[in-house]
Amino acid sequence: MMEKILRNFFLFLSKNRFFTKLAKRYGLRFGAGKFVAGERIPDAVDTIKKLNDKGMTVTIDHLGEFIDTEKEAREAADECIEAIRAISEHNLNSQLSLKLTSMGLDISEELAMENMERILKVAEEEDVFVTIDMEDHERCEKTLKIFKELKSKSDYIGTVLQSYLYRTVEDIEELNAYNPNLRLVKGAYKESAKVAFPDKKDVDNNYKKIIKLHLLNGNYTAVATHDDVMIEYTKDLVKEHDISNDQFEFQMLYGIRVERQEELIAEGYNMRVYVPYGNDWYGYFMRRLAERPANVAFVLKGVFGK
């Protein structure tokens, strides 16, 4: 019960504009540095190099919340392009992740598409794969619409599906025609029971279902989880069906379960670390606390410790 209360509390805080602005002003304090690689691209480059040296691949994400103007959306797209060029320049084993809201989706689909096409042009030139992160249910249909249009023109684009939504199995089946590279997650937004499973066991069961469905469809699958049950399920599944390690990877967040990440590498699995950077870190940080309330202890230590 307490874990559920904390989850809802942090999800509520993640959407607070006042605290977002306050967090930008005071930088990566209060423990956020554990999960965020820094505020600038050079900070992220240094982090990626260290992870690559350990045998881990990376997906980098410039954090952004509450984009309100076309200018802000275009600046966010410019930042993504700069990150792609940095990946290429430094020969990093990294992809790029982004949110369509940061590309201006809430302003207009046309603006988001314009920015995505600019980014993909550079991504293809520099041989860097791009994943569109999934946001809340209200933006799911628009996100998949844009993804399908971009995927019909480029193989450098993937997206994310969330197991807590009722619709996800149907989305997996529909997207199969595009041979998509998908990151599969449980979901980190507060959603109504009208659109999402309210009980964890149902979310978990659906997660297993979509992992199996996507893998057996023969498509590349990123299993993004810190849950050992889901990791072991995936290991057993690929062994049972003789699925090559080249068809899937595990993904975890930067700063969470680092030892487990290293264990998976040692076992011969592909391990990709999601590395966010930027000064707009507050919303992301709150969602991470919502997923894992045990991290609150670390935050308190960061605030009051020396």
C-alpha positions as CSV (number, residue, x, y, z in Angstrom):
1,M,0.0,0.0,0.0
2,M,2.8,2.5,1.0
3,E,4.6,1.7,-2.3
4,K,1.5,2.5,-4.3
5,I,1.0,5.8,-2.4
6,L,4.6,6.8,-3.0
7,R,4.3,5.9,-6.7
8,N,1.2,8.1,-7.2
9,F,2.9,10.9,-5.2
10,F,6.0,10.9,-7.4
11,L,4.0,10.7,-10.6
12,F,2.0,13.7,-9.4
13,L,5.2,15.6,-8.8
14,S,6.6,14.7,-12.2
15,K,4.0,16.8,-13.9
16,N,4.5,19.9,-11.7
17,R,5.8,22.8,-13.8
18,F,6.8,24.9,-10.8
19,F,9.2,22.2,-9.4
20,T,10.5,21.6,-13.0
21,K,11.5,25.2,-13.3
22,L,13.0,25.1,-9.8
23,A,15.0,22.0,-10.7
24,K,16.4,23.6,-13.8
25,R,17.6,26.5,-11.7
26,Y,19.5,24.5,-9.1
27,G,20.9,21.8,-11.4
28,L,21.6,18.1,-10.7
29,R,21.4,18.1,-6.9
30,F,19.2,16.1,-4.6
31,G,20.5,12.8,-5.9
32,A,19.5,13.2,-9.5
33,G,23.1,12.8,-10.6
34,K,22.8,9.1,-9.9
35,F,20.4,8.7,-12.8
36,V,21.4,11.6,-15.1
37,A,24.8,11.7,-16.9
38,G,25.1,15.5,-16.7
39,E,23.7,18.7,-18.2
40,R,25.7,18.8,-21.4
41,I,26.7,16.5,-24.3
42,P,30.4,16.3,-23.3
43,D,29.2,15.0,-19.9
44,A,27.2,12.3,-21.7
45,V,30.0,11.5,-24.0
46,D,32.3,10.7,-21.1
47,T,29.7,8.5,-19.5
48,I,29.0,6.6,-22.8
49,K,32.8,6.0,-23.2
50,K,33.0,4.4,-19.8
51,L,29.9,2.2,-20.4
52,N,31.2,1.2,-23.9
53,D,34.6,0.2,-22.2
54,K,32.6,-2.2,-20.0
55,G,31.0,-3.8,-23.1
56,M,27.7,-2.0,-22.8
57,T,25.9,-0.2,-25.6
58,V,23.9,2.9,-24.9
59,T,20.9,5.0,-25.9
60,I,21.2,8.6,-25.1
61,D,18.3,10.9,-24.3
62,H,18.3,14.7,-24.0
63,L,15.7,15.3,-21.4
64,G,12.9,17.8,-22.0
65,E,9.5,18.5,-20.4
66,F,6.8,21.0,-21.2
67,I,7.7,22.2,-24.7
68,D,5.4,25.2,-25.4
69,T,6.6,26.9,-28.5
70,E,7.8,26.0,-32.0
71,K,11.2,27.7,-31.1
72,E,11.7,25.4,-28.1
73,A,10.7,22.3,-30.2
74,R,13.2,23.2,-32.9
75,E,15.9,23.9,-30.4
76,A,15.2,20.4,-28.9
77,A,15.6,18.9,-32.3
78,D,18.9,20.8,-32.8
79,E,20.1,19.3,-29.6
80,C,19.3,15.8,-30.8
81,I,21.2,16.4,-34.1
82,E,24.2,17.7,-32.1
83,A,24.0,14.5,-30.0
84,I,24.0,12.3,-33.1
85,R,27.0,14.1,-34.5
86,A,28.8,13.7,-31.1
87,I,28.1,9.9,-31.2
88,S,29.6,9.7,-34.7
89,E,32.5,12.0,-34.0
90,H,33.6,10.1,-30.9
91,N,32.9,6.6,-32.4
92,L,30.5,5.8,-29.6
93,N,28.4,2.6,-29.5
94,S,25.2,4.6,-28.9
95,Q,21.7,5.2,-30.2
96,L,19.5,8.2,-29.6
97,S,16.1,8.3,-27.8
98,L,13.7,11.2,-27.9
99,K,10.1,12.1,-27.0
100,L,7.7,13.5,-29.6
101,T,6.4,16.1,-27.1
102,S,9.9,17.6,-27.1
103,M,9.7,17.7,-30.9
104,G,6.5,19.7,-30.6
105,L,3.8,17.0,-30.8
106,D,1.4,18.9,-28.5
107,I,1.7,22.0,-30.7
108,S,1.1,20.1,-34.0
109,E,1.8,16.8,-35.5
110,E,3.2,18.6,-38.6
111,L,5.9,20.3,-36.4
112,A,6.8,17.0,-34.7
113,M,7.1,15.3,-38.1
114,E,9.2,18.2,-39.6
115,N,11.7,17.9,-36.7
116,M,11.8,14.1,-36.9
117,E,12.6,14.2,-40.6
118,R,15.4,16.6,-39.9
119,I,16.8,14.3,-37.2
120,L,16.5,11.1,-39.2
121,K,18.3,12.7,-42.2
122,V,21.3,13.3,-40.0
123,A,20.9,9.9,-38.2
124,E,21.1,8.1,-41.6
125,E,24.1,10.1,-42.6
126,E,25.9,9.3,-39.3
127,D,24.6,5.7,-39.0
128,V,22.9,6.3,-35.7
129,F,19.6,4.6,-34.8
130,V,16.8,6.6,-33.2
131,T,14.0,5.4,-30.9
132,I,10.8,7.4,-30.3
133,D,10.0,7.0,-26.6
134,M,6.4,6.3,-25.7
135,E,4.6,8.7,-23.4
136,D,1.2,8.6,-21.8
137,H,-1.9,7.0,-23.3
138,E,-3.3,10.3,-24.7
139,R,-0.3,10.5,-27.0
140,C,0.0,6.8,-27.9
141,E,-2.0,6.9,-31.1
142,K,-0.3,10.0,-32.5
143,T,3.1,8.5,-31.7
144,L,2.4,5.3,-33.5
145,K,1.0,7.2,-36.5
146,I,4.2,9.2,-36.8
147,F,6.4,6.1,-36.2
148,K,4.6,4.2,-39.0
149,E,5.0,7.0,-41.5
150,L,8.7,7.4,-40.6
151,K,9.3,3.6,-40.6
152,S,7.9,3.3,-44.1
153,K,10.8,5.6,-45.3
154,S,13.7,4.7,-43.0
155,D,15.2,1.7,-41.1
156,Y,16.8,4.0,-38.6
157,I,13.7,4.4,-36.5
158,G,12.2,2.4,-33.6
159,T,9.6,3.0,-30.9
160,V,8.4,1.8,-27.5
161,L,5.3,-0.1,-26.4
162,Q,4.0,-0.4,-22.8
163,S,2.6,-3.6,-21.3
164,Y,0.3,-1.8,-18.9
165,L,-2.0,-0.6,-21.8
166,Y,-4.8,-2.9,-22.9
167,R,-4.2,-2.0,-26.5
168,T,-0.5,-3.2,-26.7
169,V,-1.0,-6.7,-28.0
170,E,-3.1,-5.4,-30.9
171,D,-0.4,-2.7,-31.5
172,I,2.3,-5.5,-31.6
173,E,0.3,-7.4,-34.2
174,E,-0.4,-4.3,-36.3
175,L,3.2,-3.1,-36.3
176,N,4.5,-6.5,-37.3
177,A,4.0,-5.6,-41.0
178,Y,6.7,-2.9,-40.5
179,N,9.3,-5.4,-39.0
180,P,9.8,-2.9,-36.2
181,N,12.7,-2.7,-33.7
182,L,10.7,-2.2,-30.4
183,R,11.7,-1.4,-26.9
184,L,9.2,-3.2,-24.6
185,V,8.5,-1.7,-21.1
186,K,5.9,-2.0,-18.4
187,G,5.1,1.7,-18.4
188,A,5.8,4.6,-16.0
189,Y,2.9,7.0,-16.3
190,K,-0.3,7.2,-14.2
191,E,-3.1,5.9,-16.3
192,S,-6.8,5.3,-15.9
193,A,-8.2,1.8,-15.4
194,K,-10.2,2.5,-18.6
195,V,-7.0,2.2,-20.7
196,A,-4.5,0.4,-18.5
197,F,-4.3,-2.7,-16.2
198,P,-4.5,-1.4,-12.6
199,D,-3.0,-4.6,-11.1
200,K,0.7,-5.4,-11.3
201,K,0.2,-9.1,-12.0
202,D,-1.8,-8.2,-15.1
203,V,0.9,-5.8,-16.3
204,D,3.5,-8.5,-15.7
205,N,1.5,-11.2,-17.5
206,N,0.9,-8.8,-20.5
207,Y,4.6,-8.0,-20.5
208,K,5.5,-11.7,-20.9
209,K,2.9,-11.9,-23.6
210,I,4.2,-9.1,-25.7
211,I,7.9,-10.2,-25.3
212,K,7.0,-13.6,-26.6
213,L,4.8,-12.3,-29.4
214,H,7.4,-9.8,-30.7
215,L,10.3,-12.3,-30.5
216,L,8.4,-15.1,-32.2
217,N,7.4,-12.6,-35.0
218,G,11.1,-12.5,-35.7
219,N,11.6,-8.8,-34.9
220,Y,14.4,-7.2,-32.9
221,T,13.3,-6.9,-29.3
222,A,14.6,-4.7,-26.5
223,V,13.5,-6.0,-23.2
224,A,13.7,-2.9,-21.0
225,T,13.3,-4.1,-17.4
226,H,15.1,-4.3,-14.0
227,D,12.8,-7.2,-13.0
228,D,14.7,-10.5,-12.6
229,V,11.5,-12.5,-13.2
230,M,11.2,-10.9,-16.6
231,I,14.9,-11.3,-17.4
232,E,14.8,-15.0,-16.6
233,Y,11.6,-15.4,-18.5
234,T,13.3,-13.9,-21.6
235,K,16.3,-16.1,-21.2
236,D,14.2,-19.2,-21.0
237,L,12.0,-18.2,-23.9
238,V,14.9,-17.6,-26.3
239,K,16.5,-20.9,-25.3
240,E,13.2,-22.8,-25.8
241,H,12.7,-21.3,-29.3
242,D,16.4,-21.2,-30.3
243,I,16.3,-17.4,-30.8
244,S,19.8,-15.9,-31.4
245,N,21.2,-13.3,-29.0
246,D,21.5,-11.1,-32.0
247,Q,17.7,-10.7,-32.1
248,F,17.2,-9.1,-28.7
249,E,18.9,-7.1,-25.9
250,F,18.2,-6.2,-22.4
251,Q,18.0,-2.5,-21.4
252,M,18.3,-0.8,-18.1
253,L,18.4,2.7,-16.8
254,Y,21.7,4.4,-16.1
255,G,22.5,4.2,-12.4
256,I,20.1,1.4,-11.5
257,R,21.2,-2.2,-10.9
258,V,24.7,-1.6,-12.3
259,E,26.0,-5.0,-11.0
260,R,23.1,-6.8,-12.7
261,Q,24.0,-5.0,-15.9
262,E,27.6,-6.2,-15.7
263,E,26.4,-9.8,-14.9
264,L,24.3,-9.9,-18.1
265,I,27.3,-8.8,-20.1
266,A,29.4,-11.5,-18.5
267,E,26.8,-14.0,-19.4
268,G,27.0,-13.0,-23.1
269,Y,23.8,-11.0,-23.5
270,N,23.5,-7.7,-25.2
271,M,23.0,-4.9,-22.6
272,R,22.0,-1.4,-23.5
273,V,22.0,1.4,-20.9
274,Y,19.5,4.3,-21.2
275,V,21.6,7.4,-20.5
276,P,19.7,10.7,-20.1
277,Y,21.4,14.1,-19.8
278,G,20.3,17.7,-19.7
279,N,19.1,20.3,-17.2
280,D,15.4,19.4,-17.7
281,W,15.8,16.3,-15.5
282,Y,13.1,16.8,-12.9
283,G,10.2,14.9,-14.6
284,Y,12.4,12.0,-15.6
285,F,13.8,11.8,-12.0
286,M,10.4,11.8,-10.4
287,R,9.2,8.9,-12.7
288,R,12.3,6.9,-11.7
289,L,11.4,7.4,-8.0
290,A,7.9,6.3,-8.8
291,E,9.1,3.1,-10.4
292,R,11.5,2.4,-7.5
293,P,10.5,4.1,-4.3
294,A,13.5,2.5,-2.5
295,N,15.6,5.2,-4.3
296,V,14.1,7.8,-2.0
297,A,16.7,6.8,0.6
298,F,19.5,7.7,-1.8
299,V,17.9,11.1,-2.5
300,L,17.6,11.9,1.2
301,K,21.3,11.0,1.6
302,G,22.1,13.3,-1.3
303,V,20.2,16.2,0.2
304,F,21.4,15.9,3.8
305,G,24.7,14.1,3.5
306,K,28.1,15.7,3.1
